[in-house]
Amino acid sequence: MLAQDSIAVLSIVGRSKTGKTTLIEKLIPLLKSRGLTIATIKHHHGDFETDRKGKDTYRHKAAGAKTVLLASPEKIALVTDVDEELRAREIIDRYVRSVDLVITEGYKRETFPKIEVFNWKENTDPVCLGDESLIAIVTDKPINAPVKQFLRDDVEGIAEFILNLVKRKA
């Protein structure tokens, strides 16, 4: 386990509906099987609900509680109001503990190393192509780009690439 300030962070970025979530779903078990503990943070552009109307925690929040936690023997869920959107680093520093790697989905404006999931279409470029933090592209067809590229079915290769990134961070 790495110290809190040594947690590696990697952002999986790309346009909507390119397969970011699917890639993360495939990577987590591979990275876990190689000994990494992983946290994920999904960026959402608007408001969201994690509870259903009528449930106790929903009722607590609707009654005006700033923070509501739901706890069981297996997990804890936290819903808290924020005055402004927190950067990924602030979220990690406040809430993430005891992991080797944080994978964020989205956060393309952050400066963490990024892997972009890109679906090739004529007259389009990856959204982070000029970003110095872009370290790789996962694509359905090789493109002209100055970073490492993986075909989307090379999940093993992507996992090894990420594992090496985490080892360098440690």
ROFI-492460 format. One line per field, with one value per atom (N, C-alpha, C, O): residue in three letters; x, y, z; residue number from 1. Coordinates in nm, 2 decimals, decimal comma. Example, Ala and Ser with C-alpha at 12.3 -4.5 7.8 and 13.67 -1.06 7.14 Angstrom:
BEGIN
code: [ALA|ALA|ALA|ALA|SER|SER|SER|SER];
u: [1,32|1,23|1,32|1,42|1,28|1,37|1,29|1,34];
v: [-0,57|-0,45|-0,33|-0,33|-0,22|-0,11|0,00|0,11];
w: [0,78|0,78|0,78|0,85|0,71|0,71|0,79|0,80];
pos: [1|1|1|1|2|2|2|2];
This chain:
BEGIN
code: [MET|MET|MET|MET|LEU|LEU|LEU|LEU|ALA|ALA|ALA|ALA|GLN|GLN|GLN|GLN|ASP|ASP|ASP|ASP|SER|SER|SER|SER|ILE|ILE|ILE|ILE|ALA|ALA|ALA|ALA|VAL|VAL|VAL|VAL|LEU|LEU|LEU|LEU|SER|SER|SER|SER|ILE|ILE|ILE|ILE|VAL|VAL|VAL|VAL|GLY|GLY|GLY|GLY|ARG|ARG|ARG|ARG|SER|SER|SER|SER|LYS|LYS|LYS|LYS|THR|THR|THR|THR|GLY|GLY|GLY|GLY|LYS|LYS|LYS|LYS|THR|THR|THR|THR|THR|THR|THR|THR|LEU|LEU|LEU|LEU|ILE|ILE|ILE|ILE|GLU|GLU|GLU|GLU|LYS|LYS|LYS|LYS|LEU|LEU|LEU|LEU|ILE|ILE|ILE|ILE|PRO|PRO|PRO|PRO|LEU|LEU|LEU|LEU|LEU|LEU|LEU|LEU|LYS|LYS|LYS|LYS|SER|SER|SER|SER|ARG|ARG|ARG|ARG|GLY|GLY|GLY|GLY|LEU|LEU|LEU|LEU|THR|THR|THR|THR|ILE|ILE|ILE|ILE|ALA|ALA|ALA|ALA|THR|THR|THR|THR|ILE|ILE|ILE|ILE|LYS|LYS|LYS|LYS|HIS|HIS|HIS|HIS|HIS|HIS|HIS|HIS|HIS|HIS|HIS|HIS|GLY|GLY|GLY|GLY|ASP|ASP|ASP|ASP|PHE|PHE|PHE|PHE|GLU|GLU|GLU|GLU|THR|THR|THR|THR|ASP|ASP|ASP|ASP|ARG|ARG|ARG|ARG|LYS|LYS|LYS|LYS|GLY|GLY|GLY|GLY|LYS|LYS|LYS|LYS|ASP|ASP|ASP|ASP|THR|THR|THR|THR|TYR|TYR|TYR|TYR|ARG|ARG|ARG|ARG|HIS|HIS|HIS|HIS|LYS|LYS|LYS|LYS|ALA|ALA|ALA|ALA|ALA|ALA|ALA|ALA|GLY|GLY|GLY|GLY|ALA|ALA|ALA|ALA|LYS|LYS|LYS|LYS|THR|THR|THR|THR|VAL|VAL|VAL|VAL|LEU|LEU|LEU|LEU|LEU|LEU|LEU|LEU|ALA|ALA|ALA|ALA|SER|SER|SER|SER|PRO|PRO|PRO|PRO|GLU|GLU|GLU|GLU|LYS|LYS|LYS|LYS|ILE|ILE|ILE|ILE|ALA|ALA|ALA|ALA|LEU|LEU|LEU|LEU|VAL|VAL|VAL|VAL|THR|THR|THR|THR|ASP|ASP|ASP|ASP|VAL|VAL|VAL|VAL|ASP|ASP|ASP|ASP|GLU|GLU|GLU|GLU|GLU|GLU|GLU|GLU|LEU|LEU|LEU|LEU|ARG|ARG|ARG|ARG|ALA|ALA|ALA|ALA|ARG|ARG|ARG|ARG|GLU|GLU|GLU|GLU|ILE|ILE|ILE|ILE|ILE|ILE|ILE|ILE|ASP|ASP|ASP|ASP|ARG|ARG|ARG|ARG|TYR|TYR|TYR|TYR|VAL|VAL|VAL|VAL|ARG|ARG|ARG|ARG|SER|SER|SER|SER|VAL|VAL|VAL|VAL|ASP|ASP|ASP|ASP|LEU|LEU|LEU|LEU|VAL|VAL|VAL|VAL|ILE|ILE|ILE|ILE|THR|THR|THR|THR|GLU|GLU|GLU|GLU|GLY|GLY|GLY|GLY|TYR|TYR|TYR|TYR|LYS|LYS|LYS|LYS|ARG|ARG|ARG|ARG|GLU|GLU|GLU|GLU|THR|THR|THR|THR|PHE|PHE|PHE|PHE|PRO|PRO|PRO|PRO|LYS|LYS|LYS|LYS|ILE|ILE|ILE|ILE|GLU|GLU|GLU|GLU|VAL|VAL|VAL|VAL|PHE|PHE|PHE|PHE|ASN|ASN|ASN|ASN|TRP|TRP|TRP|TRP|LYS|LYS|LYS|LYS|GLU|GLU|GLU|GLU|ASN|ASN|ASN|ASN|THR|THR|THR|THR|ASP|ASP|ASP|ASP|PRO|PRO|PRO|PRO|VAL|VAL|VAL|VAL|CYS|CYS|CYS|CYS|LEU|LEU|LEU|LEU|GLY|GLY|GLY|GLY|ASP|ASP|ASP|ASP|GLU|GLU|GLU|GLU|SER|SER|SER|SER|LEU|LEU|LEU|LEU|ILE|ILE|ILE|ILE|ALA|ALA|ALA|ALA|ILE|ILE|ILE|ILE|VAL|VAL|VAL|VAL|THR|THR|THR|THR|ASP|ASP|ASP|ASP|LYS|LYS|LYS|LYS|PRO|PRO|PRO|PRO|ILE|ILE|ILE|ILE|ASN|ASN|ASN|ASN|ALA|ALA|ALA|ALA|PRO|PRO|PRO|PRO|VAL|VAL|VAL|VAL|LYS|LYS|LYS|LYS|GLN|GLN|GLN|GLN|PHE|PHE|PHE|PHE|LEU|LEU|LEU|LEU|ARG|ARG|ARG|ARG|ASP|ASP|ASP|ASP|ASP|ASP|ASP|ASP|VAL|VAL|VAL|VAL|GLU|GLU|GLU|GLU|GLY|GLY|GLY|GLY|ILE|ILE|ILE|ILE|ALA|ALA|ALA|ALA|GLU|GLU|GLU|GLU|PHE|PHE|PHE|PHE|ILE|ILE|ILE|ILE|LEU|LEU|LEU|LEU|ASN|ASN|ASN|ASN|LEU|LEU|LEU|LEU|VAL|VAL|VAL|VAL|LYS|LYS|LYS|LYS|ARG|ARG|ARG|ARG|LYS|LYS|LYS|LYS|ALA|ALA|ALA|ALA];
u: [0,08|0,00|0,09|0,19|0,05|0,13|0,09|-0,03|0,18|0,14|0,04|0,04|-0,04|-0,14|-0,09|-0,15|0,03|0,08|0,15|0,19|0,16|0,22|0,11|0,15|-0,01|-0,12|-0,11|-0,11|-0,10|-0,10|-0,24|-0,33|-0,25|-0,38|-0,37|-0,27|-0,47|-0,48|-0,62|-0,71|-0,63|-0,76|-0,78|-0,70|-0,90|-0,95|-1,04|-1,15|-1,01|-1,08|-1,13|-1,09|-1,21|-1,26|-1,40|-1,47|-1,45|-1,58|-1,68|-1,65|-1,81|-1,92|-1,94|-1,92|-1,97|-2,00|-1,89|-1,91|-1,76|-1,65|-1,60|-1,52|-1,65|-1,61|-1,53|-1,46|-1,52|-1,44|-1,48|-1,39|-1,61|-1,65|-1,63|-1,58|-1,65|-1,62|-1,48|-1,44|-1,39|-1,24|-1,21|-1,14|-1,26|-1,23|-1,28|-1,21|-1,40|-1,46|-1,36|-1,35|-1,30|-1,21|-1,07|-1,01|-1,03|-0,90|-0,90|-0,80|-1,00|-1,00|-0,97|-0,88|-1,04|-1,00|-0,86|-0,79|-0,81|-0,68|-0,57|-0,48|-0,59|-0,50|-0,51|-0,41|-0,63|-0,65|-0,58|-0,52|-0,58|-0,52|-0,37|-0,30|-0,31|-0,17|-0,13|-0,02|-0,22|-0,19|-0,23|-0,20|-0,29|-0,32|-0,46|-0,55|-0,47|-0,60|-0,64|-0,55|-0,76|-0,80|-0,93|-1,02|-0,93|-1,04|-1,08|-0,99|-1,20|-1,24|-1,32|-1,39|-1,31|-1,39|-1,45|-1,37|-1,58|-1,65|-1,69|-1,77|-1,65|-1,69|-1,83|-1,85|-1,92|-2,05|-2,07|-2,04|-2,13|-2,14|-2,25|-2,25|-2,35|-2,47|-2,49|-2,40|-2,61|-2,65|-2,68|-2,70|-2,68|-2,72|-2,78|-2,77|-2,86|-2,92|-2,86|-2,85|-2,83|-2,78|-2,88|-2,85|-2,99|-3,09|-3,22|-3,24|-3,32|-3,45|-3,55|-3,53|-3,64|-3,74|-3,81|-3,85|-3,82|-3,89|-3,79|-3,83|-3,67|-3,57|-3,52|-3,52|-3,48|-3,44|-3,33|-3,34|-3,22|-3,12|-3,17|-3,13|-3,25|-3,31|-3,39|-3,38|-3,47|-3,55|-3,46|-3,49|-3,35|-3,25|-3,20|-3,20|-3,16|-3,11|-3,22|-3,19|-3,34|-3,45|-3,49|-3,54|-3,46|-3,50|-3,39|-3,42|-3,28|-3,18|-3,05|-2,96|-3,02|-2,89|-2,78|-2,81|-2,67|-2,57|-2,49|-2,46|-2,47|-2,40|-2,49|-2,54|-2,50|-2,56|-2,47|-2,42|-2,45|-2,37|-2,46|-2,54|-2,44|-2,51|-2,41|-2,31|-2,42|-2,31|-2,37|-2,48|-2,29|-2,32|-2,19|-2,09|-2,20|-2,07|-1,98|-1,86|-2,03|-1,95|-1,90|-1,80|-1,98|-1,94|-2,01|-2,10|-1,96|-2,01|-2,03|-1,95|-2,15|-2,18|-2,19|-2,24|-2,14|-2,14|-2,20|-2,17|-2,30|-2,35|-2,34|-2,39|-2,27|-2,25|-2,26|-2,21|-2,32|-2,32|-2,19|-2,11|-2,16|-2,03|-2,07|-2,17|-1,99|-2,02|-1,97|-2,02|-1,87|-1,82|-1,77|-1,74|-1,75|-1,70|-1,56|-1,48|-1,53|-1,40|-1,32|-1,37|-1,19|-1,10|-1,08|-1,09|-1,04|-1,01|-0,91|-0,93|-0,81|-0,70|-0,77|-0,73|-0,86|-0,92|-1,01|-1,01|-1,08|-1,16|-1,07|-1,10|-0,96|-0,87|-0,81|-0,81|-0,77|-0,71|-0,81|-0,77|-0,93|-1,03|-1,09|-1,11|-1,11|-1,19|-1,12|-1,18|-1,01|-0,95|-0,84|-0,75|-0,85|-0,75|-0,71|-0,79|-0,59|-0,55|-0,57|-0,61|-0,53|-0,53|-0,40|-0,32|-0,37|-0,25|-0,27|-0,18|-0,39|-0,43|-0,57|-0,66|-0,58|-0,71|-0,73|-0,65|-0,84|-0,87|-0,99|-1,09|-0,97|-1,08|-1,13|-1,06|-1,26|-1,33|-1,37|-1,46|-1,32|-1,35|-1,23|-1,11|-1,26|-1,15|-1,05|-0,93|-1,09|-0,99|-0,92|-0,82|-0,96|-0,89|-0,79|-0,71|-0,79|-0,69|-0,56|-0,55|-0,45|-0,32|-0,26|-0,14|-0,35|-0,31|-0,27|-0,32|-0,19|-0,17|-0,30|-0,39|-0,31|-0,44|-0,42|-0,33|-0,52|-0,53|-0,67|-0,77|-0,66|-0,79|-0,84|-0,77|-0,97|-1,04|-1,10|-1,18|-1,06|-1,10|-1,16|-1,10|-1,27|-1,33|-1,30|-1,34|-1,23|-1,19|-1,31|-1,39|-1,31|-1,41|-1,33|-1,25|-1,37|-1,30|-1,33|-1,43|-1,22|-1,22|-1,24|-1,29|-1,21|-1,21|-1,07|-1,00|-1,04|-0,91|-0,95|-1,05|-0,86|-0,88|-0,89|-0,83|-0,98|-1,00|-0,88|-0,86|-0,79|-0,67|-0,54|-0,44|-0,55|-0,43|-0,32|-0,20|-0,35|-0,24|-0,21|-0,13|-0,27|-0,25|-0,12|-0,10|-0,03|0,10|0,08|0,17|-0,04|-0,07|-0,11|-0,12|-0,14|-0,19|-0,07|0,03|-0,08|0,03|0,00|0,09|-0,13|-0,17|-0,31|-0,39|-0,33|-0,46|-0,51|-0,43|-0,63|-0,69|-0,79|-0,88|-0,77|-0,84|-0,88|-0,83|-0,98|-1,02|-0,94|-0,95|-0,86|-0,78|-0,66|-0,68|-0,54|-0,42|-0,44|-0,49|-0,39|-0,40|-0,26|-0,17|-0,25|-0,12|-0,12|-0,19|-0,05|-0,04|0,09|0,15|0,15|0,28|0,29|0,38|0,19|0,18|0,16|0,12|0,19|0,16|0,02|-0,07|0,00|-0,14|-0,17|-0,08|-0,29|-0,33|-0,46|-0,55|-0,48|-0,61|-0,70|-0,65|-0,83|-0,92|-0,93|-0,97|-0,90|-0,90|-0,77|-0,77|-0,67|-0,55|-0,55|-0,47|-0,65|-0,67|-0,55|-0,51|-0,49|-0,37|-0,26|-0,19|-0,23|-0,13|-0,15|-0,05|-0,27|-0,31|-0,28|-0,23|-0,32|-0,30|-0,15|-0,12|-0,07|0,07|0,13|0,21|0,09|0,13|0,09|0,18|-0,03|-0,07|0,01|0,05|0,03|0,11|0,25|0,30|0,31|0,44|0,44|0,53|0,33|0,31|0,30|0,36|0,22|0,21|0,34|0,38|0,42|0,55|0,64|0,72|0,64|0,73|0,69|0,77|0,56|0,51|0,55|0,59|0,55|0,59|0,74|0,80];
v: [-0,12|0,00|0,12|0,13|0,22|0,34|0,45|0,44|0,54|0,65|0,74|0,74|0,81|0,90|0,99|1,00|1,05|1,14|1,06|1,12|0,93|0,85|0,78|0,70|0,80|0,74|0,78|0,90|0,69|0,72|0,75|0,69|0,85|0,89|0,89|0,93|0,83|0,82|0,86|0,81|0,94|0,98|0,91|0,91|0,85|0,79|0,90|0,93|0,95|1,06|1,03|0,93|1,12|1,10|1,16|1,19|1,16|1,21|1,11|1,00|1,16|1,07|0,95|0,96|0,84|0,72|0,66|0,59|0,68|0,62|0,49|0,42|0,45|0,33|0,35|0,25|0,46|0,49|0,40|0,33|0,39|0,31|0,16|0,09|0,11|-0,03|-0,06|-0,17|0,03|0,01|0,00|-0,09|0,09|0,09|-0,04|-0,10|-0,09|-0,21|-0,33|-0,42|-0,33|-0,44|-0,43|-0,53|-0,30|-0,28|-0,31|-0,37|-0,28|-0,30|-0,44|-0,46|-0,54|-0,68|-0,72|-0,80|-0,68|-0,71|-0,65|-0,71|-0,52|-0,45|-0,51|-0,52|-0,54|-0,60|-0,74|-0,77|-0,81|-0,95|-0,93|-1,03|-0,81|-0,79|-0,72|-0,68|-0,72|-0,67|-0,53|-0,48|-0,45|-0,31|-0,30|-0,38|-0,21|-0,17|-0,04|0,05|-0,03|0,08|0,15|0,09|0,28|0,36|0,43|0,45|0,46|0,53|0,65|0,66|0,76|0,88|0,91|0,93|0,91|0,94|1,09|1,13|1,16|1,30|1,31|1,25|1,39|1,41|1,56|1,64|1,60|1,74|1,81|1,93|1,74|1,80|1,74|1,68|1,77|1,71|1,56|1,52|1,49|1,35|1,31|1,37|1,20|1,14|1,00|0,92|0,97|0,83|0,75|0,64|0,81|0,75|0,76|0,83|0,68|0,69|0,76|0,75|0,83|0,90|0,81|0,70|0,85|0,77|0,69|0,65|0,67|0,59|0,69|0,81|0,63|0,71|0,81|0,93|0,77|0,87|0,98|1,09|0,95|1,05|1,15|1,27|1,09|1,18|1,27|1,38|1,21|1,29|1,41|1,53|1,38|1,49|1,59|1,71|1,54|1,63|1,72|1,83|1,67|1,75|1,86|1,94|1,85|1,96|1,92|2,01|1,79|1,75|1,79|1,76|1,85|1,88|1,76|1,74|1,66|1,54|1,42|1,43|1,32|1,20|1,08|1,07|0,99|0,87|0,75|0,75|0,65|0,53|0,42|0,41|0,35|0,26|0,12|0,10|0,02|-0,12|-0,19|-0,13|-0,31|-0,38|-0,39|-0,41|-0,38|-0,40|-0,27|-0,27|-0,16|-0,04|0,09|0,08|0,20|0,33|0,42|0,42|0,48|0,58|0,72|0,73|0,82|0,95|1,04|1,04|1,12|1,23|1,36|1,37|1,45|1,58|1,70|1,68|1,80|1,92|1,99|1,98|2,05|2,13|2,27|2,28|2,36|2,50|2,53|2,62|2,45|2,46|2,33|2,24|2,31|2,18|2,16|2,25|2,04|2,01|1,95|1,88|1,98|1,92|1,78|1,75|1,70|1,56|1,54|1,46|1,62|1,61|1,64|1,57|1,73|1,76|1,65|1,61|1,58|1,47|1,35|1,29|1,33|1,22|1,25|1,16|1,37|1,41|1,40|1,36|1,43|1,43|1,29|1,25|1,21|1,09|0,95|0,85|0,95|0,83|0,79|0,86|0,66|0,61|0,46|0,40|0,42|0,28|0,22|0,11|0,30|0,24|0,28|0,37|0,20|0,22|0,31|0,39|0,31|0,38|0,43|0,36|0,56|0,62|0,64|0,70|0,58|0,60|0,69|0,67|0,81|0,90|0,88|0,85|0,90|0,89|1,04|1,09|1,10|1,24|1,32|1,28|1,44|1,53|1,56|1,56|1,58|1,60|1,73|1,75|1,82|1,95|1,94|2,03|1,83|1,81|1,78|1,75|1,78|1,76|1,62|1,59|1,53|1,39|1,32|1,37|1,22|1,15|1,10|1,05|1,11|1,07|0,97|0,97|0,88|0,79|0,82|0,82|0,86|0,89|0,77|0,70|0,75|0,65|0,72|0,82|0,68|0,76|0,66|0,56|0,70|0,63|0,71|0,83|0,65|0,71|0,75|0,67|0,88|0,93|1,03|1,10|1,04|1,13|1,27|1,31|1,35|1,50|1,52|1,62|1,42|1,44|1,40|1,32|1,47|1,44|1,40|1,44|1,33|1,31|1,45|1,55|1,46|1,58|1,63|1,75|1,54|1,58|1,57|1,57|1,57|1,55|1,65|1,61|1,78|1,87|1,89|1,97|1,80|1,81|1,74|1,62|1,81|1,75|1,63|1,55|1,62|1,51|1,38|1,27|1,39|1,27|1,18|1,21|1,05|0,96|0,84|0,77|0,82|0,71|0,74|0,81|0,67|0,67|0,53|0,44|0,50|0,37|0,39|0,48|0,33|0,36|0,23|0,13|0,25|0,14|0,13|0,04|0,24|0,24|0,33|0,44|0,29|0,37|0,51|0,53|0,61|0,75|0,82|0,76|0,93|1,01|1,09|1,19|1,03|1,10|1,07|0,96|1,16|1,15|1,07|1,09|0,99|0,92|0,77|0,73|0,69|0,54|0,52|0,59|0,42|0,38|0,24|0,15|0,21|0,07|0,05|0,14|-0,06|-0,09|-0,13|-0,18|-0,11|-0,12|-0,26|-0,27|-0,36|-0,49|-0,54|-0,65|-0,45|-0,48|-0,44|-0,36|-0,49|-0,45|-0,50|-0,43|-0,62|-0,67|-0,57|-0,54|-0,52|-0,43|-0,29|-0,23|-0,25|-0,12|-0,14|-0,05|-0,26|-0,28|-0,29|-0,23|-0,35|-0,35|-0,21|-0,17|-0,13|0,01|0,09|0,16|0,07|0,14|0,08|0,16|-0,04|-0,10|-0,04|-0,01|-0,02|0,04|0,18|0,23|0,25|0,39|0,40|0,48|0,30|0,30|0,27|0,33|0,17|0,14|0,26|0,27|0,33|0,45|0,56|0,62|0,57|0,66|0,62|0,71|0,49|0,44|0,47|0,43];
w: [0,00|0,00|0,00|0,07|-0,08|-0,09|0,01|0,06|0,05|0,14|0,06|-0,06|0,14|0,08|-0,03|-0,14|-0,01|-0,11|-0,23|-0,33|-0,22|-0,33|-0,41|-0,50|-0,39|-0,47|-0,61|-0,64|-0,70|-0,84|-0,89|-0,84|-0,98|-1,03|-1,18|-1,24|-1,25|-1,39|-1,43|-1,38|-1,53|-1,59|-1,72|-1,81|-1,73|-1,85|-1,91|-1,85|-2,02|-2,08|-2,22|-2,28|-2,28|-2,41|-2,43|-2,33|-2,55|-2,58|-2,52|-2,48|-2,51|-2,46|-2,55|-2,67|-2,49|-2,56|-2,64|-2,74|-2,59|-2,66|-2,59|-2,65|-2,48|-2,41|-2,29|-2,25|-2,23|-2,11|-2,00|-1,94|-1,97|-1,85|-1,88|-1,79|-2,00|-2,04|-2,02|-1,97|-2,06|-2,05|-1,90|-1,86|-1,82|-1,67|-1,61|-1,53|-1,65|-1,60|-1,63|-1,55|-1,75|-1,79|-1,72|-1,69|-1,69|-1,63|-1,48|-1,43|-1,41|-1,27|-1,22|-1,14|-1,28|-1,23|-1,27|-1,20|-1,39|-1,43|-1,34|-1,29|-1,30|-1,22|-1,07|-1,00|-1,03|-0,90|-0,89|-0,79|-1,00|-1,00|-0,99|-0,96|-1,03|-1,02|-0,89|-0,87|-0,79|-0,66|-0,63|-0,52|-0,72|-0,69|-0,63|-0,66|-0,53|-0,48|-0,55|-0,57|-0,59|-0,68|-0,63|-0,57|-0,64|-0,62|-0,76|-0,84|-0,78|-0,90|-0,86|-0,76|-0,94|-0,93|-1,07|-1,16|-1,07|-1,20|-1,19|-1,10|-1,29|-1,30|-1,37|-1,47|-1,31|-1,36|-1,38|-1,29|-1,49|-1,52|-1,45|-1,43|-1,40|-1,34|-1,20|-1,15|-1,15|-1,02|-1,04|-1,15|-0,93|-0,94|-0,81|-0,71|-0,81|-0,70|-0,68|-0,77|-0,55|-0,52|-0,44|-0,41|-0,41|-0,33|-0,39|-0,49|-0,34|-0,39|-0,30|-0,18|-0,36|-0,28|-0,18|-0,22|-0,06|0,04|0,13|0,24|0,09|0,17|0,28|0,26|0,39|0,50|0,47|0,51|0,40|0,37|0,28|0,30|0,19|0,10|0,19|0,17|0,28|0,37|0,46|0,48|0,51|0,59|0,50|0,55|0,38|0,29|0,26|0,26|0,23|0,19|0,31|0,29|0,43|0,55|0,58|0,66|0,51|0,52|0,57|0,58|0,59|0,63|0,52|0,41|0,56|0,46|0,42|0,30|0,51|0,48|0,54|0,65|0,45|0,49|0,46|0,35|0,56|0,54|0,56|0,65|0,48|0,49|0,52|0,44|0,63|0,67|0,69|0,75|0,65|0,67|0,71|0,70|0,74|0,77|0,65|0,67|0,53|0,41|0,34|0,27|0,36|0,29|0,35|0,44|0,31|0,35|0,23|0,14|0,23|0,12|0,18|0,29|0,11|0,16|0,05|-0,06|0,10|0,01|0,09|0,20|0,03|0,10|0,00|-0,11|0,05|-0,04|-0,04|0,06|-0,15|-0,17|-0,22|-0,29|-0,18|-0,22|-0,36|-0,43|-0,41|-0,54|-0,58|-0,50|-0,71|-0,76|-0,71|-0,72|-0,65|-0,61|-0,72|-0,80|-0,72|-0,82|-0,77|-0,65|-0,86|-0,83|-0,72|-0,63|-0,72|-0,61|-0,48|-0,38|-0,47|-0,34|-0,29|-0,17|-0,38|-0,35|-0,30|-0,20|-0,37|-0,33|-0,19|-0,11|-0,17|-0,04|0,07|0,18|0,05|0,15|0,18|0,29|0,07|0,09|0,05|0,09|-0,02|-0,06|0,03|0,06|0,07|0,16|0,12|0,06|0,15|0,14|0,00|-0,01|-0,10|-0,24|-0,30|-0,26|-0,41|-0,49|-0,61|-0,65|-0,66|-0,78|-0,78|-0,74|-0,82|-0,84|-0,99|-1,06|-1,04|-1,18|-1,19|-1,13|-1,25|-1,27|-1,41|-1,50|-1,42|-1,55|-1,58|-1,51|-1,68|-1,71|-1,66|-1,67|-1,61|-1,56|-1,66|-1,63|-1,78|-1,89|-1,87|-1,94|-1,79|-1,77|-1,66|-1,64|-1,58|-1,47|-1,54|-1,66|-1,45|-1,51|-1,48|-1,49|-1,43|-1,41|-1,54|-1,65|-1,54|-1,67|-1,72|-1,65|-1,85|-1,92|-2,03|-2,10|-2,03|-2,14|-2,21|-2,14|-2,33|-2,40|-2,48|-2,55|-2,46|-2,54|-2,66|-2,65|-2,78|-2,90|-3,01|-3,04|-3,06|-3,17|-3,30|-3,31|-3,39|-3,51|-3,59|-3,62|-3,63|-3,73|-3,82|-3,77|-3,94|-4,03|-3,98|-3,93|-3,99|-3,95|-3,80|-3,76|-3,72|-3,57|-3,51|-3,57|-3,41|-3,34|-3,19|-3,14|-3,12|-2,98|-2,91|-2,95|-2,81|-2,74|-2,66|-2,64|-2,62|-2,54|-2,62|-2,56|-2,75|-2,83|-2,80|-2,80|-2,78|-2,75|-2,60|-2,56|-2,51|-2,37|-2,33|-2,37|-2,26|-2,22|-2,12|-2,11|-2,06|-1,97|-2,04|-1,98|-2,17|-2,24|-2,26|-2,32|-2,21|-2,22|-2,32|-2,36|-2,35|-2,44|-2,50|-2,44|-2,61|-2,67|-2,69|-2,74|-2,66|-2,69|-2,80|-2,79|-2,91|-3,03|-3,11|-3,09|-3,20|-3,28|-3,41|-3,48|-3,44|-3,56|-3,53|-3,48|-3,56|-3,53|-3,60|-3,71|-3,52|-3,57|-3,56|-3,50|-3,62|-3,62|-3,49|-3,47|-3,39|-3,26|-3,19|-3,21|-3,12|-3,06|-2,93|-2,85|-2,90|-2,77|-2,80|-2,91|-2,70|-2,71|-2,75|-2,70|-2,83|-2,88|-2,85|-2,86|-2,81|-2,79|-2,87|-2,87|-2,93|-2,99|-2,87|-2,77|-2,89|-2,78|-2,72|-2,60|-2,79|-2,74|-2,67|-2,62|-2,66|-2,60|-2,45|-2,41|-2,38|-2,24|-2,15|-2,06|-2,19|-2,11|-2,13|-2,03|-2,25|-2,28|-2,20|-2,15|-2,20|-2,13|-1,98|-1,92|-1,93|-1,79|-1,75|-1,65|-1,83|-1,81|-1,81|-1,73|-1,91|-1,92|-1,79|-1,74|-1,74|-1,62|-1,50|-1,41|-1,49|-1,38|-1,38|-1,27|-1,49|-1,49|-1,45|-1,38|-1,48|-1,44|-1,28|-1,22|-1,23|-1,08|-1,01|-0,91|-1,07|-1,01|-1,02|-0,92|-1,12|-1,13|-1,03|-0,97|-1,00|-0,90|-0,76|-0,68|-0,74|-0,60|-0,58|-0,48];
pos: [1|1|1|1|2|2|2|2|3|3|3|3|4|4|4|4|5|5|5|5|6|6|6|6|7|7|7|7|8|8|8|8|9|9|9|9|10|10|10|10|11|11|11|11|12|12|12|12|13|13|13|13|14|14|14|14|15|15|15|15|16|16|16|16|17|17|17|17|18|18|18|18|19|19|19|19|20|20|20|20|21|21|21|21|22|22|22|22|23|23|23|23|24|24|24|24|25|25|25|25|26|26|26|26|27|27|27|27|28|28|28|28|29|29|29|29|30|30|30|30|31|31|31|31|32|32|32|32|33|33|33|33|34|34|34|34|35|35|35|35|36|36|36|36|37|37|37|37|38|38|38|38|39|39|39|39|40|40|40|40|41|41|41|41|42|42|42|42|43|43|43|43|44|44|44|44|45|45|45|45|46|46|46|46|47|47|47|47|48|48|48|48|49|49|49|49|50|50|50|50|51|51|51|51|52|52|52|52|53|53|53|53|54|54|54|54|55|55|55|55|56|56|56|56|57|57|57|57|58|58|58|58|59|59|59|59|60|60|60|60|61|61|61|61|62|62|62|62|63|63|63|63|64|64|64|64|65|65|65|65|66|66|66|66|67|67|67|67|68|68|68|68|69|69|69|69|70|70|70|70|71|71|71|71|72|72|72|72|73|73|73|73|74|74|74|74|75|75|75|75|76|76|76|76|77|77|77|77|78|78|78|78|79|79|79|79|80|80|80|80|81|81|81|81|82|82|82|82|83|83|83|83|84|84|84|84|85|85|85|85|86|86|86|86|87|87|87|87|88|88|88|88|89|89|89|89|90|90|90|90|91|91|91|91|92|92|92|92|93|93|93|93|94|94|94|94|95|95|95|95|96|96|96|96|97|97|97|97|98|98|98|98|99|99|99|99|100|100|100|100|101|101|101|101|102|102|102|102|103|103|103|103|104|104|104|104|105|105|105|105|106|106|106|106|107|107|107|107|108|108|108|108|109|109|109|109|110|110|110|110|111|111|111|111|112|112|112|112|113|113|113|113|114|114|114|114|115|115|115|115|116|116|116|116|117|117|117|117|118|118|118|118|119|119|119|119|120|120|120|120|121|121|121|121|122|122|122|122|123|123|123|123|124|124|124|124|125|125|125|125|126|126|126|126|127|127|127|127|128|128|128|128|129|129|129|129|130|130|130|130|131|131|131|131|132|132|132|132|133|133|133|133|134|134|134|134|135|135|135|135|136|136|136|136|137|137|137|137|138|138|138|138|139|139|139|139|140|140|140|140|141|141|141|141|142|142|142|142|143|143|143|143|144|144|144|144|145|145|145|145|146|146|146|146|147|147|147|147|148|148|148|148|149|149|149|149|150|150|150|150|151|151|151|151|152|152|152|152|153|153|153|153|154|154|154|154|155|155|155|155|156|156|156|156|157|157|157|157|158|158|158|158|159|159|159|159|160|160|160|160|161|161|161|161|162|162|162|162|163|163|163|163|164|164|164|164|165|165|165|165|166|166|166|166|167|167|167|167|168|168|168|168|169|169|169|169|170|170|170|170];
